[in-house]
Amino acid sequence: MAASRFPGWKRPAGEAFMPAAVNIGNDTDTVAAICGSIVGAYTGAGVFDPHFQRELEAVNGYRFHQLADNIFQMVRAAAHNP
């Protein structure tokens, strides 16, 4: 996907691209999840409105900071034990 389709890509606000990702059509939940992952990895979790983070965690039963920490630990362990 071209970054130009998401005018908020360069803005420090994650909510700028989410409506476009959700409304782009086809498998929108997957598209939004992938976009959110890329933007979050690129800019950090602070790019997303804390209200939306809490809502997503409550609705989905996830704890994103814990998941991120777990993934980081797995990657670090794999890097030290190839």
C-alpha positions in Angstrom: 0.0 0.0 0.0 1.3 3.4 -0.9 1.9 5.7 2.1 0.2 8.5 0.1 -3.1 6.7 0.6 -2.8 7.4 4.3 -2.3 11.2 4.7 -1.5 10.9 8.4 1.5 8.6 7.9 3.9 11.4 8.6 1.8 13.0 11.4 2.5 11.9 15.0 -1.1 10.7 15.3 -2.1 7.1 14.8 -5.7 7.9 14.4 -5.0 9.7 11.1 -4.6 6.5 9.1 -7.0 4.2 11.0 -10.2 5.4 9.3 -8.6 4.9 5.9 -7.3 1.5 6.8 -10.7 0.4 8.2 -12.7 1.8 5.3 -10.5 0.8 2.5 -12.6 -2.3 1.8 -12.1 -6.1 1.6 -10.6 -7.6 4.7 -10.6 -4.4 6.7 -9.8 -5.8 10.1 -6.7 -7.4 8.7 -5.7 -4.3 6.8 -6.1 -2.2 9.9 -4.2 -4.6 12.1 -1.3 -4.7 9.6 -1.2 -0.9 9.2 -1.4 -0.5 13.0 1.5 -2.9 13.5 3.6 -1.2 10.9 2.9 2.3 12.2 3.4 1.2 15.8 6.7 -0.5 15.0 7.8 2.5 13.0 6.8 5.3 15.5 6.1 3.6 18.8 2.9 2.9 20.7 2.7 6.6 21.7 1.4 7.4 18.2 -2.0 5.9 19.2 -4.6 7.6 21.3 -4.6 5.9 24.7 -8.4 5.9 24.7 -8.4 3.7 21.6 -5.6 1.5 23.0 -7.7 0.9 26.2 -10.9 0.2 24.1 -9.1 -2.3 21.8 -7.6 -4.1 24.8 -11.0 -4.2 26.6 -12.9 -5.4 23.5 -10.3 -8.0 22.5 -9.0 -9.1 25.9 -5.5 -8.2 25.0 -2.8 -6.4 26.9 -0.7 -4.8 24.1 2.2 -3.7 26.1 2.5 -7.2 27.6 2.3 -8.8 24.1 5.0 -6.4 22.9 7.2 -7.2 25.8 6.7 -11.0 25.2 7.5 -10.6 21.5 10.6 -8.5 22.3 11.8 -11.2 24.8 11.3 -13.9 22.2 13.2 -12.0 19.6 16.0 -11.2 22.0 16.3 -14.9 23.1 16.3 -16.1 19.5 19.1 -13.6 18.6 21.2 -14.9 21.5 20.5 -18.6 20.8 20.5 -19.0 17.0 
